[in-house]
Amino acid sequence: MYSHSSTTPRPPAKIRILQTCFSRSWGGLEIQALEMSRQLARRGHEVWLACCPGSRLQHEAAAEEIRTLACDVTGYFHPRVVWSLGRFIAGQSVDVVHCQLSRDISTLVPAVRLSFRHVPVVLSKRVGSYVTKRDPLHRFTYSGVSRVLAISDVIHRNVLKTTPVPPERVITLHDSVDTELFSPARTTGSALRREYGLGDDTVVVGFVGRFSPGKGHEELLAAADIIRKQRPNVRFLVVGEASYGERQYELKIRNMARTMGLDGTVLFTGFRKNIPDVMAAFDLLAFPSHAESFGVVLIEAMAMELPVVSTNCDGVLDIVVDGDTGLYVPPRNSPDLAAALIRLIDSPDTRHRMGKAGRRRVLERFDQARQIGKLLEIYQDLLPQKKPREWGMGIRE
């Protein structure tokens, strides 16, 4: 038998984790579900991702060689899916279930109970609710949730206000960014600037996000219309595509830009895979969203040492420090957005100072390795003590 010395620290136990995200869209929520699964798997844990069949998330996970479970979940009542997931949880000896979408718990909490195993259910709460969820059905589902991980302070307060979850079960755990991947030391962005004919004297204002109402595309176009008349050396790169069911909105925005005569000033790049390389081509980032529970694009840009001009709403307040890492403007206010952008366009020194401060803030608060470490600590706190065989120590009979 293997003898374990009391002076030798045990390595972390391998955890068998079922992640879930039953969404057919493709945006920040789904990308974070994929990234969390990827990072947990890289750390040696056993990960499955339950998602909708044929969804973009399923395809992207398969490309990353993350094992997926295709579950056709579109509402709240799925007896057959509950039964099959319960059998899966029991058969695979799943240790933790982590739901990335609030609606998922109506399926996973009953599934865990049908598995007849004491498996903690963790919920990442990413979107606030205007509806109080204290009826018998929600009391039943939320009673099976061991921890709610709010991605921002505003979501933390919303959970306490609208759900029956006791305060001691709610934790703020911000989304994160890989600060080694998102680093200005890795890339110059020169290829993208050449692709769009952007010279060294051109100031590039970047926007990254899917085409979805509320992201601020209209305000960005109006600000671009104001700026081009005063600063002809400025170009706007709009990066992103429509998600599930949002193609008409993308066409509306593209037609609006054409009608306003912004061809040549606002350049639509479509979907781009390598966002660090894209952001390296920017001089600053515009984030005119009407409301955001967090804003991963902001921490990605700040990690790339980009100053940001952002609306001062909701979860954004956890990220940007006004006057230090960027500038705040009110939502739905194109003149103020244009004025703030011009302030940074005209001051390379301010852009440099804010960019450096932004990366420091990301390293301190939103670094992926640190945040994944916190998540694993949360998992471990919810688990019974692992038996020695499960510590991966190479035990022999």
N, C-alpha and C positions, 0 to 999 in steps of 0.2 A: 504493500500500500504506500501511496505517496504521503509523506509527512510534511505538513505545512508549518513553517516556522512562524511564531507569533510576532517576530520582528520584521517579517517580509509583508508589505502591503499587498492585499489581493487586488488583482485587476478588476475593472468593472465587469459585472456579470452581463452575459449576452441576454438582451431582452427581446422577446418575440412580440412585435408591435403590429397591430392592424390599424392603419391609417384609413380614413374614409373622407371622400369628398364627392357627393352625388350632385354635381353641377355640370351642365353641358356647355357653359360659357368658358371663355378663356381670358383671364385677366389676373389681377394681383392675387386674389384668393386661390385660384387654381395653381398658379405658378408657385406660390408659397407652399401649398400642399405637396407639390412635386419636389421642391427644393428640400423641404424638411425630410421627406422620405429618402431622398438621395443622401443627405448628410448623415442620417441615422444609419443607413446601410453602409456607408463608407467607414463608419466607426465600428463596424463588425456586428451590428444588431440585425436581427432577422425581421424584415419589413415586408408587409403586403399592403397594397393600396387598392381599396374598394372604390370603384367609380362607375360612371354610366357607360354602357357599351357603345362603342363608336365615337365617344367624345374625344375632343382634342387632348384632354388630360390622359386618357387611356393610351392614345397613340404616342404621346411624348414620354410617358412612363415606360412603355414598351421599348422605345428607342434607347432609354437609359438602362434597360435590362432590370427594371424594377418589376417585381411580380404583381400582377393586377388581378382583381376579382371583378368581373363584369356583373353589375347589379342594376337592373332597370328600375330605379327609384325616382319617381317624379312627384310624389306627394307625401302623405303621412301614414298611409295604411297599406302595408305590404306583407301579409301573413306568410306567403311562400318565401319571400326574401328573408324575413325574420327567422323562419325555421332553418333555412339553408345557412345563414350566417351563424346562428346558434350552434349548428353542427360543426361548422368550420372552426369556430372559436374553441369548442371542446376538443375536436379532433387534432388541431394543431397546437393545443396547449398555449393559446395566446395569453400573454402576460398583461398587456395594456391595449385598450382600444382608444384611439385618438380621433375624434370627429373634427373635421375642419369646417363644417357647415352646421349651423344650429339645427336645421331641419333633420340632419342625420340622426340625432339622438332619439327621435321617435321610432326609428328602426333599430338602432343599435342597443338601446337600453333593454327593450324586450328580448332581443337576441341574446344578450349577455345573461339575462335571467333564465332563458331557455337552455343555455349551455350548462347550467348548474355548477358554474365555476365562479369564484370570487374574483372577478376581473374588474379593475378600476376603469371607469370611462372618463376620459379627459375631453373637454370641449374647448377649442379655440374660438373665441367670440370675436368676429371681425366686423360685424355690421350691427349698428344700434337698432333698437326697436322703439316704435312709438306706441306699441300695444302692451298693456300689462298682462303678463302670462302667469296668472295665479289660479286659473281654473283647475278642476280635478285632473284633466289630461296632462297639463303642463306640470302640475305638482308631481304626478306619477313619473313623468320622464325625467324631470330635473332632480328628483330624489335619487335617481340612479347615476347621477353625474358626480364624480369624486372631486374634480377640480374644473373650474372655468378659468381659462387663460385669456384675459382681455388684452388686446394688442395695443391699447392706449388708455390713458387716464379717463378720457371721455367715455370710452366703452366700458371701463370698470364701473364708473358711476351709473351708467345705463343698466348694466346687469343687476346691480343692487336695487335699482329703482323698479325694474320691470319683471324680475323673475323671483321665484321663491328660494333661490340659492342663498344660504347663510354667508355672511361676510368672510368667515374664515376659509371658505372654499374658493374664493375669488382671488386671483393673482394677476397683476399686470406683467405680461411678458411681451415686450416689443418684438416686432418682426426685425430681421437682421439682414446683413449683406456680407458676402465673402470679400473681405478687405484686401485679400491677396489678388483675387481676380479683378475686383474693381479698384484698380490702382493706376494712377497716371504714369507710374514708372514702367508699366507694361506695354504701352502703345501710344502713338502720337496722333492718331486719327487722320493722318495725311492722306490715306487712300480714299476715305469718304469725301474729304474736301476736294481732292482731284476729280472724283467721280462727278461732283456737282459744280465743278469749275469755281471753287471758292478760294480766292487768293489769300495771301498773308494779311492783306489790309482789310479783308472782309470780317466783320464781327458776326458770329453765328449764334443766334438764339435758338436753343433746342427745346423741343417738346416731345415727351415720350408717353404714350398711353393709348389704350384702345379707343376706337370711335364709339363713344357712348354718351348720351345726354347727361349733362352735369359735369363733364370733364373740362368744360371751359373753352371748347374750340371756337365758339362764336366770339367770345371776348378776345381770344388770341388773334383772330383775324381782324377784328376792329382795331386792336392795338397795333398790329402790323400796318394797317392802312394809315394810322396816324404817324407811325415812325418812319415809313418809307419816304414821306414828304419832307422830313427833317434830316434823316440820316440815310442817304442812298446807298451807303456801304454795308448795310445790315441785311442779312438774310435769315429766314426762319426755316428750320428743318423740322417737319412734323413727322414723327416716327410712330408707326402703329397701324393696325388694321381693325376692321370691324369684328366683333365677336359674334357668338350665336344669336341670330335674330336682329342684328344691328346694321346690316348692310345698307338699308335705306338711309340711315342717319349718316353714314360715311359719304354716300352719294350727295346728300344734302350739303354737307360741309365742303366737299370738293366743288360743287356747283356754286356755292356761295363765294368761294375764293375766286373762281373764274369770273363771276358776275362783278365782283369788286375790282377786277383788274389786277389781282395780286400774283398772276403768273410771273415767275421770275423772282418774286420777292419771297413767297411762301412755297417751299418745295416739299412735296409729299413723297416720302421714301418707301411707304408701305411697311410690311413687317420686316424686321431685321433681327437676326438670331443673336449676334454678338454685340450686346448693348454696351459693354465697356469700350469697344472700338468705336462705336457710334458716339458715345458721350465724349470721347477724347477729341472729337472734331468740333465740339461745342465750345463757346466762350462763356456761356451762362445758360441756365435752365429756367424756363417759365413753367409755372405750375398753377394755372388759373382755375382749378377745380372748385365747384360750388360747395362741396362738402365731402370730406374724406375721414374715414375712421382712423387712418394712419397715413400712408403715402410712401411706399417702398421706393418709388422712383426718386424721391427726395434724398433718401439716405444713399442710394446708388450714386446720384450726382454729387453729393457732398463727399463721398468716398473718392470720387474722381477729381476732387479739388475744384469743383464748379460752384460759384456763387449761385444762389437761387432767388427768384422772385416768386413768392407764393401767396396765395390767399390765406388769411389768418382765421382758419376755421378748424374746429374739432380736433382730430388727432394730430394735425399738422403742428399744433402748439407744443407737442412733445418733442418735435424734431428741430425746427428752425428757430434760431435765436435772432430776433429782429435787430439789424444793425451790426451783427457779428458774423453770422454765417449766411445771411441773406436779408431780403427786405420783404415785409408784409404789405399786402394790399387788400382792400375789402373784396369779397366775392362779387361777381357780376358788375365790375366797374372797369371798363376798358380804358378810360382816360387815366385813372390812377395806375393801372397796369402798365400803360405806355410810358408814363412819367418815371416809374420805378425802373423799368427796363432801360430807358434813356440814361438815367443816373449811372447805371453800371456800364452801359455801352461807352459812355464818355470817360470812364475812369478805370483804366487797366490796373492801377495800383490797388483800388478798392476791390476789384475782382480777385486779384492775387491774394490780398489779405483775407477776404472772406472765404476763398477756396481753401486756404491752409487751415483756417479755423474750423471749417466744415469737416474736413477729414479728421482733425483731432477729436471733434465731437462724436463722429461715427465710431472711431476706434475706442472711445471711452464708453459709449452707450449702446451701440448697435452692431458690434462685431459678431459675425456669425458663430465663430468658434466658442465665444463666451456665452452667447445665447443658447446654443445647442447644449452646452454644458449645464446651464441652468435648467433646461427642459429635462435632461436626463436625471438631474437631482430630484426634480418633481416626480418623475416616474419612480425612481428608487424609493422615495419616501412613501409612495403608495403601495409598494410591493412588500409581501412577506419576505423574510430573510431567505435568500437563495441557498440551496444545498450546495456543498462543496463541488459536487460533480458539475454543477452548472456554471462555475466560475471560469471554465476554459483553461484549467491549470494542467491539463494532460494527465489526469488521474488514471492510474492503472490498477486493475484488480491483482 
